[in-house]
Amino acid sequence: MDHSNLSSASSSVAGRRGLFAEVEPFAFGWLKTTGGHEVYYEQCGNPNGKAAIVLHGGPGGATNPTMRRFFNPDKWRTVLFDQRGCGKSRPHASLENNTTWDLVDDIERIREHLGIEKWCVFGGSWGSTLALAYAIKHPERVESLVLRGIFLLTEKELRWFYQEGASAMFPDAWARYLAPIPEAERGDLMAAYHKRLTGTDRKAQEACAAAWSQWEGDTISLRGPDARPSKFNEIDFTIAFARIECHYFVNGGFLPHDGWLLEQAPKLRHIPTWIVQGRFDVVTPLETAWALKEAMPDAHFEIVWDAGHASTEPGVIDGLVRATEKALKV
């Protein structure tokens, strides 16, 4: 393959770009979609700027104000929305009519509602999964892709993080993740968690939601658990996050078959794409991002040597901000 678009960011902080200044939405609202859902959306930056949509992680992670700051507010019209069941979207933590393809349709509804012809699609972790699914279904609406922490929602990736793999690197955090599940059910931890997260025992649901969310929070950053976002300590957030993630994962992301996204990825190689990946990402390991780069050899691919999974790692911020600046020229 051609490695001309491959780069590795130095561990030096010299010359790294930071986030843009804090910005408040110039407009927001709720859009009725299907299946009884209303999704919250907001617009930031320049109403006449180049359009971008931000796809948050999870599924079920919700947006936060930091996500607005990867885009120059003088030049971008940035759209953010809370996916079905999470954040300010309604109803909260709902799994009904909540699939990847429902979310893809919601993105299109928002685009049409706002009168946007094409846009940059920006997403990390699960947001990268959803960005790719959207681009595969609506390539004519995608002007560029900016992706981070690539997650293709394969069985191999899910087993690595939720069954056996990352557990060897974080045995202390893994013990906390195992704690709510009886030993007899630990052969399929996602199924065991799903039973409790969707069950009627509120106490068990809360305990499992907290443990599921803490496992991700403990492994997300090289800066350790202290870098875990405060929302991982909020029960309303953790219930939506854990329920929706587990719902998607036990259903294989509602994709046609295992490995489908990677099979489809070559169809997107004509779309200008930037991929930023932490070298020490334990949640979505570099192997997956590398496979996507192999399938999309024209993509600009950057490995950040001193970063894990979090979008707030300094080197990841630098790579993503430089990518959005370059995407302005597409």
C-alpha positions in Angstrom: 0.0 0.0 0.0 1.0 3.7 -0.4 2.1 5.1 3.0 2.5 8.6 1.8 -0.3 9.9 3.9 0.9 8.2 7.1 2.4 10.3 9.9 3.2 9.9 13.5 2.9 12.7 16.0 5.8 13.3 18.3 5.4 13.1 22.1 6.8 16.6 22.3 4.2 19.2 23.2 6.0 21.9 21.2 3.9 23.4 18.5 0.7 21.4 19.3 -2.6 22.9 18.5 -5.1 23.3 21.3 -8.9 23.5 21.3 -10.6 26.7 20.1 -12.2 29.0 22.6 -15.5 28.0 24.3 -18.5 28.7 22.2 -22.2 28.7 22.9 -24.9 27.5 20.4 -26.5 30.1 18.2 -29.5 27.8 17.8 -30.9 24.6 19.3 -34.0 22.5 19.4 -35.6 19.1 19.4 -36.4 17.3 16.1 -39.1 14.7 16.1 -37.9 11.6 14.3 -39.5 8.2 14.3 -40.6 5.6 16.9 -41.5 8.2 19.4 -38.1 9.8 19.6 -37.1 13.5 19.7 -33.4 14.3 19.2 -31.8 17.4 20.7 -29.5 19.3 18.3 -27.6 22.5 18.4 -25.6 24.7 16.0 -22.4 26.6 16.9 -20.0 28.9 15.2 -20.7 30.8 12.0 -24.2 30.4 10.5 -22.8 30.9 7.1 -19.7 28.8 7.5 -18.8 25.4 6.1 -21.0 22.7 7.6 -19.9 19.9 9.9 -21.8 17.4 12.1 -20.3 15.9 15.2 -21.1 12.3 16.1 -20.5 11.5 19.8 -19.3 8.2 21.2 -21.0 5.4 23.1 -23.5 4.6 21.7 -25.3 6.6 24.4 -22.5 8.9 25.3 -24.2 12.3 24.5 -22.5 15.5 23.4 -20.6 17.9 25.7 -19.3 21.5 25.2 -15.8 20.4 24.5 -16.9 18.8 21.3 -17.8 22.2 19.9 -14.2 23.3 20.2 -12.5 21.2 17.5 -13.8 23.6 14.9 -12.8 27.3 14.2 -16.0 29.0 15.2 -15.4 31.8 12.7 -15.3 29.4 9.7 -17.4 26.4 10.6 -21.1 25.9 11.1 -20.9 23.0 13.5 -24.0 20.8 14.3 -24.1 18.5 17.3 -26.9 16.2 18.4 -27.6 13.8 21.2 -28.4 10.4 19.7 -31.6 8.5 20.5 -32.0 7.8 24.2 -29.2 9.9 25.6 -28.2 13.4 26.6 -31.1 15.8 26.2 -32.9 13.6 23.6 -36.2 12.0 24.6 -37.2 9.5 25.9 -34.2 8.9 28.1 -32.4 5.6 27.9 -34.9 4.2 25.5 -33.9 1.1 23.5 -37.1 1.0 21.4 -36.5 1.9 17.7 -32.9 2.6 18.5 -30.5 1.1 16.0 -27.6 2.2 13.9 -29.8 2.7 10.9 -32.3 4.8 12.9 -29.4 7.1 13.8 -28.3 7.3 10.2 -31.8 8.3 9.3 -31.8 10.9 12.1 -28.6 12.5 10.7 -30.3 12.8 7.3 -33.3 14.4 8.9 -31.2 17.0 10.7 -29.3 17.8 7.5 -32.6 18.2 5.6 -34.2 20.2 8.4 -31.2 22.6 8.5 -31.0 22.9 4.7 -27.4 21.7 4.4 -26.3 20.2 1.1 -23.1 18.4 2.2 -21.0 18.4 5.3 -17.9 17.3 7.0 -18.7 14.3 9.3 -16.7 14.2 12.5 -16.7 11.3 14.9 -14.6 9.3 17.4 -14.9 5.8 18.8 -18.6 4.8 18.2 -18.9 8.2 16.4 -16.4 6.9 13.8 -18.6 3.7 13.4 -21.7 5.8 12.8 -19.8 8.2 10.5 -18.7 5.3 8.3 -22.2 3.8 8.3 -23.7 7.2 7.3 -21.1 7.8 4.6 -21.7 4.3 3.2 -25.4 5.0 2.9 -25.2 8.7 1.9 -21.8 9.2 0.3 -23.2 12.1 -1.8 -23.8 14.1 1.4 -20.3 13.7 2.9 -17.8 16.3 1.9 -15.1 15.0 4.2 -14.5 12.6 7.1 -12.6 13.4 10.3 -12.3 10.2 12.4 -10.7 9.3 15.7 -10.3 6.1 17.7 -11.6 3.8 15.0 -14.2 1.3 16.0 -15.6 -1.0 13.4 -17.9 -2.9 15.8 -16.6 -6.4 15.1 -16.9 -9.4 17.3 -13.1 -9.4 17.7 -13.1 -5.8 19.0 -16.0 -6.4 21.4 -14.4 -9.5 22.8 -11.1 -7.7 23.3 -12.6 -5.0 25.5 -15.6 -6.7 27.1 -14.5 -10.3 27.5 -10.7 -10.9 27.3 -7.9 -8.8 26.1 -7.8 -5.3 27.7 -8.4 -7.2 31.0 -4.8 -8.2 31.0 -3.6 -4.6 31.0 -6.1 -3.4 33.6 -6.6 -6.3 36.0 -7.6 -3.9 38.9 -10.2 -2.1 36.8 -11.3 -5.5 35.4 -12.0 -6.8 38.8 -14.5 -3.9 39.4 -16.1 -4.7 36.0 -16.5 -8.4 36.9 -17.9 -7.7 40.4 -21.6 -7.4 39.6 -21.7 -10.6 37.6 -21.8 -14.0 39.2 -18.9 -16.3 38.3 -21.2 -18.8 36.5 -22.2 -16.1 34.0 -18.8 -14.7 33.2 -18.4 -16.7 30.1 -20.5 -14.1 28.2 -20.2 -10.9 30.1 -22.1 -8.8 27.5 -25.0 -11.1 27.7 -24.9 -11.1 31.5 -24.8 -7.3 31.6 -27.5 -7.0 29.0 -29.9 -9.1 31.1 -29.4 -6.9 34.1 -29.3 -3.5 32.3 -32.6 -4.3 30.6 -34.2 -6.1 33.6 -36.7 -4.8 36.2 -34.3 -4.9 39.2 -33.4 -1.2 39.6 -30.7 -1.9 42.1 -29.0 -4.4 39.9 -29.4 -2.1 36.9 -27.7 0.8 38.6 -24.9 -1.4 39.9 -24.2 -2.8 36.4 -24.5 0.6 34.7 -21.9 2.1 37.1 -19.5 -0.9 36.7 -19.9 -0.9 32.9 -19.3 2.8 32.6 -16.4 2.8 35.1 -14.6 0.1 33.1 -14.5 2.4 30.1 -13.7 5.5 32.2 -10.8 3.7 33.8 -9.2 2.7 30.5 -10.0 5.7 28.3 -6.9 7.8 28.9 -3.1 7.5 29.5 -3.6 10.2 32.1 -5.4 7.6 34.3 -8.8 7.5 36.1 -8.4 11.1 37.1 -8.9 12.0 33.5 -12.3 10.2 33.4 -15.1 12.6 32.5 -17.2 13.6 35.5 -20.4 12.4 33.7 -19.2 8.8 34.3 -20.1 9.4 38.0 -23.7 10.5 37.2 -26.3 7.7 37.5 -28.6 9.1 34.8 -25.7 9.2 32.3 -24.4 5.8 33.2 -27.7 4.1 32.9 -28.3 5.5 29.4 -24.7 4.9 28.4 -24.5 1.3 29.6 -28.0 0.3 28.4 -27.6 1.7 25.0 -24.0 0.5 24.4 -24.9 -3.1 25.6 -28.1 -3.1 23.4 -26.1 -2.2 20.4 -23.2 -4.5 21.1 -25.2 -7.7 21.8 -26.9 -7.0 18.4 -23.7 -6.6 16.5 -24.4 -2.9 15.9 -27.4 -4.0 13.7 -24.9 -4.3 10.8 -25.6 -6.9 8.1 -22.8 -9.2 9.3 -19.5 -9.1 11.2 -16.8 -7.1 9.3 -19.3 -5.4 7.1 -18.0 -1.8 7.7 -14.5 -2.7 6.6 -15.8 -4.5 3.6 -17.7 -1.4 2.5 -14.9 1.1 3.4 -13.1 1.0 -0.1 -16.3 2.6 -1.5 -15.4 5.7 0.5 -11.8 6.2 -0.6 -12.8 9.1 -2.9 -14.0 11.1 0.2 -11.2 13.2 1.8 -10.6 11.5 5.1 -8.4 12.2 8.2 -7.8 9.5 10.8 -6.2 10.3 14.2 -5.4 7.3 16.4 -3.7 7.0 19.8 -0.8 4.5 19.8 -1.8 3.2 23.2 -5.6 3.2 22.7 -6.8 0.2 24.7 -10.5 0.8 24.1 -10.2 0.7 20.3 -6.7 -0.6 19.5 -4.6 0.7 16.6 -5.0 -2.6 14.7 -8.5 -1.6 13.7 -7.6 1.9 12.5 -4.7 0.4 10.5 -7.1 -2.0 8.8 -9.3 0.9 7.8 -6.3 2.8 6.5 -5.5 -0.3 4.4 -9.0 -0.2 3.0 -8.9 3.6 2.4 -5.2 4.2 1.3 -5.8 7.8 0.3 -6.8 8.7 3.9 -4.5 10.9 5.9 -3.5 8.7 8.8 -1.8 9.9 12.0 -0.6 7.9 14.9 -0.3 9.9 18.2 2.5 8.2 20.1 1.7 9.5 23.5 -2.1 9.0 23.5 -4.8 6.6 24.5 -8.5 6.7 23.5 -9.8 10.0 24.8 -10.4 12.8 22.4 -9.0 15.2 25.1 -5.5 13.7 25.0 -3.3 16.7 24.0 -1.8 14.9 20.9 -5.3 13.8 19.7 -6.6 17.4 20.1 -3.7 18.6 18.0 -4.3 16.1 15.3 -8.1 16.7 15.1 -7.8 20.5 15.1 -5.3 20.3 12.3 -7.6 18.0 10.4 -10.6 20.3 10.7 -8.4 23.2 9.5 -7.4 21.2 6.4 -11.0 20.1 5.8 -11.9 23.7 5.4 -10.1 23.6 2.1 -12.1 20.6 0.7 
